[in-house]
Amino acid sequence: MELRHLRCFLAVAEELHFARAAARLHIDQSPLSRSIKELEDELGAQLFTRTTRTTQLTRAGRVFLERVPRIFAALEQACEGVRSVGNGFHGQLRIALSDGITPSRLPTLLARSREEEPEVEIRLFEVPLDQQIRGLHEDLYDAGFSMADEVGSGIVAIPAWTDELMVAFSSRHPLLEHRRIPLEAVLQHRLVLGDPAACQGHTRQVDRILQRRDEELLILQRVATFDVMMALVSAGLAVGLAGAAHIASSREPGVVARHLAGTPPMLTTYLLRRDTEPSHMLARFMERVVHMDSANGGTEAGDV
């Protein structure tokens, strides 16, 4: 089996059309079909069902499609590791970012890592949470950050830093009369919240704080990014609930951030890693995370 076989398979699997896949690969359709046939013969399984009108993956094809992209990801990371050495680095940490993590500590962490260990290259990968967890299991990433702590066996979730959950609303909104806003007052208004599919951990943490089911909330929309959330907030269409750092980093005009009344609810970002002995580089990185959070404490924010 050669890499060209896998590239041909991926193109057909993603296009589900041999002519389009051939055009994408800049080859004729005949050698593409021959490569797929060679691959199926070697695997001893049919990967596609093909008629005059449609091309579909078989069950074996779907299973193969789940695994083949990881081969290319591992190959790309191997190449990047070699380039890293060629650029003068002595090591590399592969860090995955998922789940709408609060950015309150990340820039400081990266800057401190660069200052203390300039010979170690840190590469960031923005991926969905399920891809991060798979990648950690398969050694595609050394560690990752997420707001989810329910990550299954074989992965350790270590609290990395916290960020206060705050209310974001338009500068024209009636909630402006409150300096600290009771949660019940917030829930009287239409809300824009995170989408569980895109921000699983953030959504779970916020929902636990709200302690209400979706049908009891006035939800205007669930969104995949905090940029969209702040756009809806700025327009006065809804009230947002997000970490102080996310609100503070918004570039939308006329967005006000206020504390909730009572004990400040906190959102936690976790460092995820395999449940094995960490490398020396990763151990030092983890120590930096713990030291940085204990030295800096929680994030504060006022009006934005």
N, C-alpha and C positions, 0 to 999 in steps of 0.2 A: 504494500500500500504506500502510495506517495502523497505528498502534500497536494499535488494537483488534483488527485482524486477527491480529497476533502474539500478543496476550493470549488470544484465542480458541483459536488453534492450540496454545499451551502448555497451556492447561487441558485440551483434549481429548487431547493427546499424553500428559499425565501421568495423567489419569484413565482413558483408553481407554474412555470411556463418555460419550455425548453428554448424557444426562440429568444425570449427576453433574457434568459440566463446566458445564452451564448453571446448575445450582444454585449451584456454586462462584462463578460470575460474577454471580449474581443477575439473570439474564436468562432469557427463555423459550428453549426449545430451537429454535424456528423461526429467530429471528435468528442464533443460533449457527451453525446449519447453513448459513444464507445467507452468513455471514462466511467460513466455511471454503470454500464454493464460490467466492466471489469471490477468495479468496487462491489457490486452485488454478488458477483461470482466469488470474490475473495471472502466476503462476509457470509455467504451461503444464505442470504435472505433478500427478498425483494424490498426495495426502499420506496418505490413509487408505483402507484397504479396510474396508468396513462391511457387515455382514450383520444379520439380525434378532437375532442373539445376541452377536456380537462386533464390536469395533472394533480394528483393528490399524494400526500405522504401515507405510507402504510403504517401500521403500529410499530413495526421495526424501524421505519424511517423516522417516526416521531421520537423514539427512544434515542436513536443515533443523533438526532438534531439537538437533544438536550446536552449531549456530551462533546460534540465536535467543536463548538465555539471555545470551550475551555482549553482545547489543544492549542488553538491559535493564540489565546490569551497567555498561556504558559510560554509559548514560543516568543511572543512579543516581549514578555517580561525578561526572558533569558537574554534577548538582544539588548534590551534596555540596560540590563545589568552589565553587559560587556561595554556598552557605550559609557556607562557611569564610570567604570574603571578607566576607560580611555580618556575621560574628562578629568581625571585626577582624584576621583573619590575612592575611598578605601572600603566603603560599605554602602548599603542601601536599605532603607526601611520603606515598605509598601503599606500605605495607610489608606483604608477605605472610609469614605464619608457617606452616611445614609440618613434618611429619615428626618430631614429638616432639623439637624442639630443646631443648637443655639451657638452663635459664633463668638460668644463673649470671651473665650479663652484661646481659641485656635490661633489667631495671628500672633499673640504673645508667645504661645508654645512653639510655633514654628521659628520665630525669630530667636528665641532662647536656644533652641536646638541647633540652629545654624551658628550661633555665637559660641556655644560650648563644644560642639563637635562639627566643625566645618568640613571635616573629611567624610562625613556621613550624608549621603543624599537622601532626602525625603521626597517620595513621589506620592501624590494624592490621586485617588480614584473615586469619582462620584458615581455610586451604584445604588440600585434598590437594595433594601435590607436583606431580602432572601438571597440576592446575589452575593452580598457581603458575607453572609453566613456560609454559603457554599464555598466561596473563595477562601475563607479562613480554614475550613476543613481541608481544602485541597492545596493549601500552601500557596495560593495566589496572592494573599495579603498576609502581612505580619501582624497587623492589628487594625482596628477600625473604631470609628466613633458612631454612636447611634443613641437615640432616646428610648430605645426598647431594651428591656432587661429580660424579657422572656425569649431566650434565644436557643433553647434546646440543649441537649447533652453535648458534652465535648467542647463547649464554648463558655468562657468565663466573662461575666459582665461586671466591671469594676466602676463604681461611681467616679467620674472624672471631675465634673464641675456642676454647679447649679446656677439657675437663672430665675429671677422672679417672674411669675406670670402676672401680666398687667393688662389693663383694658386700653384699647386704642379706639378713638372715635374722632369724628370731624370737629374742628374748632367751632362749628355752628351747632353742635349737638346739645340737646337739653341736659345730658349727663355732666356738662361742664360746671353745673352748680355744685357738684360734689368734689371735695378735695380728695377724699378717700371714698370709694364707691362700694356700697353694699352689693354683694353678689346678686341678691334678689332684685335690686334695681337694674342691674345689667341684663338679667334674664327677661325683663319686660320689653326688651328691644330685639329687633332682628339681628341675628349673629352671622358672621362669616367665620368658619372654622376650618381646620385642616382636613384634607381628604385622607381617610385611613389607608387607602391604597398607596399614597405617595408619602405620607408622614405618619406611619403606623404608631411609632412610639410616642411622638408628640401628641397625637390624637388620643391615645389611651390615657396619657397623663392628664390632659385637659378634661377628658370625659370623667375621669375619677374625681377631679376637683368639682366638676359641675354636679355630679351625682344625680343626673337625670337622663332619661332615655331620649333619643332623637325626637320622637313624636311629641314630647312635652316641651321642646325648645322651639323658638321661632328662628329657624335656620334659613337664611336667605340662600346660602350656597356653601358647599365645601370645596376648597380650592387646593391645588397641588403645590403652590408656591406662596411665600409670604409677600412677594411683590404684588401678586394679584390681590391678596388679602388687603394690603395697605392701599391699593388703588380703589377698592370698593369702600374702604373706610374713609379715604380722603374725599370721595364723592358724596359722602353722607348717606350711603345706601345701607350700611350695616355697621355694627360694632364688632371689633375684632378682639380676640383673646390670644396673646402670643407672649413669648419671652421678651423681657426688657431689651435685650440686645438686638433682637429682630426688629422691634419697633424703632429703636434708636438708629438703626442702620437704614431705615426707610428714607427714600428721597422724595416721597410724595409730599406735596405742600399741605399745610393745614391739618396735620395729624397730631392729636394730643394723646399723651400716654398718662394714665393715672393708676395709682395703687388701688388694689382692692382693700376694703375695710377688714380689720381684724388681723390675724396672723398672716403674714405674706405667704401665699402658696408658691412653692418652688418647683421648677422643672429641672429634672436631672438628665445630664448627658453622660453616657457610659462609654468607657473604653472596652472594646471586645477583643478577646484573643483566644487562641486555642488553649485548652486545659492541659498544657504541657510545660516543661521547663523553658522559659523564654531565653532567647539569645542574649548575649551581653549588651548588644546594641538596643534591643527592645527593652531589656530590664532598665537601662539608663533612661530611656525615653519615658517609661512608666514612672520612674522615680521623679522625673521632671514634671510630669502631669500632677502627681500627688503633692509635690512641694509647691508648685505654682498655685494650686487651688487653696492650700492651707495658708499661703502667704498673702493671697489677694482677697479671700472671702467672697461674698456674694456680689452680684451685679446690681447696681442701683441705677434708677432712671427717674426722671421727672417729666416735665412737659417736653414734647418733641416738636 
